[in-house]
Amino acid sequence: MEEKKFDKQSMIGFLLIGAILLFMLWQNQPSPEELEAEKAKQEQVEAAKKNPALTPTESAVADAAPQNDSLAQERYKATLGSFAYSATLPSATDAVTEIENEVLALKVSNKGGFITEAKLKNYKSYDSVPVYLIKDGNTRFNLNFSTTDNRTLNSENLYFEPKLTTEGENQVLSMKLKVSDSEYLEYRYTLKPDDYMMGFGIKTVGLQNVVNTSQPLNLDWELKGYRHAKSITYENRYNRLTYEYEGGDHDKLDQSGEDDAIETDVDWFNFRQHFFSSILLTDQPFDEVTFKSQNLVEDEEVDTVFTKKYAASMQLKPVNGELNNAMNFYFGPTDYQVLNNYDRGLDEAMPLGWGIFGWINKYLIIPFFNILVAYFPAGIAIILLTVSIKLLLSPVQYKQYLSQAKMKVLRPEINEINEKYADNPMKKQQETMKLYSKAGASPLSGCIPGLLQIPVFYALFTFFPSAFVLRQKSFLWADDLSSYDKIADLPFNIPFYGDHVSLFPILASIAIFIYMTMTTGQTMQQTSQPGMPNMKFLMYLSPIMMLFFFNNYASGLSLYYFVSNLITIGIMLVIKNFILDEQRIHAKIETAKAKPKKQNRFSKKFSEMMDQAEKQQKNK
């Protein structure tokens, strides 16, 4: 009996103890707020692991916790101070606001308040996908600032509240990083109809006692340029960071490798991606900007997505404790006509050549070519441009051919002088100069017309690779006159040549070889004298250089050289067979030689120097 009584009492005791334990566990279970706090803490740890670049303060708000959470608000306040209010608003998410006009489509993220996608609606890349200047995290835009309670914050990790309105035909997107409803940091975007340029402003309201303006307010913008062309190496040759500073001077970073610079009084800078540009302009020049550029294409077979990485860092100057900076963004084509219309000197962002070469492009070639492409296909426009330039330079070329004809007539007498004074180079040179003087001929008279054509030649060399109007315009077998005209793929890569065969460079090389054969053949012996270049070597070298150098260049440029040399060959044949009479030239030279010729001061002085040198040589 006592054993049963003990078992019964034991059973009651165990049940009582179990009930007490359950009650204690129930009493000590975490509250919903504590569970949420623990969850937020775990999310914070995970966010920090995913993005170790975030500071401990910013990682605490990397993912927003539920709103109306008093514990979360306290946590935000402990990490963000006055800006904790922004993290508790419904806008504290990664949502985006879309704004667009006829030419530009933008997405602006609540997180960071900056553009996360910029699409040019009217253009396609080489692979027929839309042209994106900003997409999939290839950019970073951040305002780094300190607060009066000793915190350092980065706007790229904080949440802005969007508000989209209209002002007339303009769309206005206000992105506010709020301390309260009436105190905030604002990014303000103004998009006009049918325009690549948009207004952009940074200002603060009521933050005099929140933002520590005694510390620098650094604005940083970084961008990795996407590939848009068939040849990433060729495209990258024209990708460059350019800028305007000190009231109108222009400069650029190196287009290869890594480069950096620090400039003062900067008005604008352009992250140029060959035919497309991302530009930041400011109404009040930045006091100082640090620029950096890095080439991302080391191997074109491996590095196929991005071309260059650009970075610009500048300090914003507060006035009376507040920011109010008026700026502009340009996301659009690197087109001279479009950029020039803004009257902000943006055309200097294009690689049109320096000095006289740029002037020829801006005031002659570009306006005339734009007229041609308005009425003719791009390929025909290039041919018409070539014909027009040849006609314009025809008087100069006539002088050059006339000089060559005179030299040909004098060839027998020059050969006699060379044989007679073979052992006396100084006397040979002196007698040759006398012959030239009497005959009214000179080798330089053929060189000078050629020199006069160099500015036009170089201007066209810089014009065609930067001519936006040629982009994706086809002609004959070339599907894009701004890129190479591939007719065959090679199973291997030839250094400096590539892995494909372009036809226009081959045709241009053949035309150059024929032209050089015609122009150098008659003077081959003369130019093979000691101290003179081997013209036979140059005659073969130039076409080979053309073939290799232009295989990856814009086919429009090769088309120009091909047509230009064909026209030149035709003009030479016409002048030789129908205009210039060698017998008449010979008669004129003989008449000139018979007349006593008065030496000018330079010729007289030169002759005296030669005679004096000859006497000194004899005395030795």
Secondary structure, 3 states (H helix, E strand, C coil): CHHHHHHHHHHHHHHHHHHHHHHHHHHCCCCHHHHHHHHHHHHHHHHHHHCCCCCHHHHCCCCCCCCCCHHHHHHHHHHHHHHHHHHCCCCCCCCEEEEECCCEEEEEECECCCEEEEEEEEEECCCCCEEEEECCCCEEEEEEEEECCCCEEEHHHCECEEEEEEECCEEEEEEEEEEECCEEEEEEEEECCCCCEEEEEEEEECCCCCECCCCCCEEEEEEEEECCCCCHHHHHCCEEEEEEECCCEEEECCCCCEEEEEEEEEEEEEEEECCEEEEEEEEEEEEEEEEEEEECCCCCCCCCCEEEEEEEEEECCCECCECEEEEEEEEEECCHHHHHHCCCCHHHHCCCCCCHHHHHHHHHHHHHHHHHHHHCCHHHHHHHHHHHHHHHCHHHHHHHHHHHHHHHHCHHHHHHHHHHCCCCHHHHHHHHHHHHHHHCCCCHHHHHHHHHHHHHHHHHHHHHHHCHHHCCCCECCECCCCCCCEEEEEEEEECCCEEEEEHHHHHHHHHHHHHHHHHHHHHHHHHCCCCCCCHHHHHHHHHHHHHHHCCCCCHHHHHHHHHHHHHHHHHHHHHHHHHCCHHHHHHHHHHHHHCCCCCCHHHHHHHHHHHHHHHHHHHC
